[in-house]
Amino acid sequence: MNLTKRILFCASLLFFVNGVIAQEDTIVKAVILDSTDTAADKFYNAGVEAFGAKKYEDAITNFSEAIKMNENFEKAYYNRGLTYYSIDKHAEAITDFDKAISLREDAETYFKRGESKQALNDKEGATADYTKTVELNASHAKAYYNRAFFKFSDKDYKAAIDDYTKAIAAKKDFAYAYNDRASAKRQLDDFKGAIADYKKAIMIDNKMAFVHNNLGSAKRKEGDFKGAIMDYSKAISLDKKYFIAYNNRGSAKFDAKDYKGAITDFSKAIEINSSYAYALNNRAAAKFKLKDYKGAIEDCTKAIAVDTNYAYAYLNRGNAKELLRDDEGACEDWNKAAELGAEGAKANIGICD
């Protein structure tokens, strides 16, 4: 076999992640009552107080009593629904939000019902409720933001960017929306636009480690490995256990041909998360570059133990085996890689005949 043919190893799987989606708490609706309070009002107020104290079962009891006394008490239905939402009883929450909406259409009630549907993986229902929310309140930043999440998940990145932009227009300091719009731009290879948005998110809140990580990944795509390493380092300084950032900093060092430095970072990621197959595979790549083929095989084997369907780990292990003249083992791994869909594996198999 040709022992000098394959130099490209695991570099295609040097891993980066998009930003996370985060939600903010919604405050219970309250009403100002006076000396003419009814018994239903008093139970309602007790429910609001209990909710504020995070005594959710007490809150449900009081809102239920208020509803018994006034079956059309829209705010009590809303707040009981919100309480159910807070304890992850989303089906019960939706029932209460349905009733509240039947009594009075309100943007926030549609929004919370959408969040409950989202929690139950009802994408269409949640999207419809977020759309209704912005129809009633065109400045509802979180509804645009949540709707964008589904568009992003469907890989409709242009539509997601449109919703993130609307969320930002409604809430100028919406750091998460800037981060996620940047991630959508990155999917469209608009790295300059992504970098600008990540920087804007950091200007608003520079303590979000994942944004620094994402900025590093955008810079790495631009070929700015030094800048990427600095941003990954900032992410790590904010979260010492951020194994993904260690892996990504190792990836940037790998790209900059600092293979020893890359191994140090991949090893740190593995130390934090021993089941992180990407870092195991990437450390194998760096070892391969340093001609430590036995070490590369060991790491690929560990990656495969974590994920038995890790196609590129089989491909890469086969490459290392070939250079140690284990032709039979190399062909066996390449066949498995091809079976699992690894790009390039079939070309290798051609020399196994």
Secondary structure, DSSP 8 states (H G I E B T S, - for coil): --TTS----SGGG---------------------TT--HHHHHHHHHHHHHHTT-HHHHHHHHHHHHHH-TT-HHHHHHHHHHHHHTT-HHHHHHHHHHHHHH---HHHHHHHHHHHHHTT-HHHHHHHHHHHHHH-TT-HHHHHHHHHHHHHTT-HHHHHHHHHHHHHH-TT-HHHHHHHHHHHHHTT-HHHHHHHHHHHHHH-TT-HHHHHHHHHHHHHTT-HHHHHHHHHHHHHH-TT-HHHHHHHHHHHHHTT-HHHHHHHHHHHHHH-TT-HHHHHHHHHHHHHTT-HHHHHHHHHHHHHH-TT-HHHHHHHHHHHHHTT-HHHHHHHHHHHHHTT-TTHHHHHTT--
